[in-house]
Amino acid sequence: MMRAMESRTQGGRERSGAVAGGARWEAQPWRLQLQDVRAREHRVSRSALVAALLAEGFTVEADVAEFAGALEDRASLSIGQVLRFVDSVRVRMALACTDDEVLQLAYLRRNAEELAERMIDWANTGRLPA
């Protein structure tokens, strides 16, 4: 059993990967779960999402929504894109050279995770903008 667990990790650290990272993130019991897994890659208008977040006072999440996943698609955003962005920030944290860089990236990762949680909550309640 221990050997099987070791094969999934490297030196006690989880390996990052687009699919594995998203599954790992969603598997955490304290995270909201998507009721419809197809909603994970459902793209919504980035500008509509930002406007909805700002209207409800989620300014930090709105800031993250403006650039998270922009390399994949500048006009729209999906929960999957945000989760892949979280994984990329985790990798950048491991490569950071200074404590200040690690701290800034940790805040960015936390804010991106909160954006993903908000999007999951909205998807589950049918409030995710089109």
ZIMOUR-V294192 format. One record per residue. N is the residue number from 0. RES is the residue in one small letter. SS is DSSP state (~ for helix, > for strand, _ for the rest). Layout:
n: [N:N]
res: [RES:RES]
ss: [SS:SS]
This chain:
n: [0:1:2:3:4:5:6:7:8:9:10:11:12:13:14:15:16:17:18:19:20:21:22:23:24:25:26:27:28:29:30:31:32:33:34:35:36:37:38:39:40:41:42:43:44:45:46:47:48:49:50:51:52:53:54:55:56:57:58:59:60:61:62:63:64:65:66:67:68:69:70:71:72:73:74:75:76:77:78:79:80:81:82:83:84:85:86:87:88:89:90:91:92:93:94:95:96:97:98:99:100:101:102:103:104:105:106:107:108:109:110:111:112:113:114:115:116:117:118:119:120:121:122:123:124:125:126:127:128:129]
res: [m:m:r:a:m:e:s:r:t:q:g:g:r:e:r:s:g:a:v:a:g:g:a:r:w:e:a:q:p:w:r:l:q:l:q:d:v:r:a:r:e:h:r:v:s:r:s:a:l:v:a:a:l:l:a:e:g:f:t:v:e:a:d:v:a:e:f:a:g:a:l:e:d:r:a:s:l:s:i:g:q:v:l:r:f:v:d:s:v:r:v:r:m:a:l:a:c:t:d:d:e:v:l:q:l:a:y:l:r:r:n:a:e:e:l:a:e:r:m:i:d:w:a:n:t:g:r:l:p:a]
ss: [_:~:~:~:~:~:~:~:>:>:_:_:>:>:_:_:_:~:~:~:~:~:~:~:~:~:~:_:_:_:_:_:_:_:_:_:~:~:~:~:~:_:_:>:>:~:~:~:~:~:~:~:~:~:~:_:_:_:~:~:~:~:~:~:~:~:~:_:_:_:_:_:_:_:_:>:>:_:~:~:~:~:~:~:~:~:~:~:~:~:~:~:~:~:~:_:_:_:~:~:~:~:~:~:~:~:~:~:~:~:~:~:~:~:~:~:~:~:~:~:~:~:~:~:~:_:_:_:_:_]
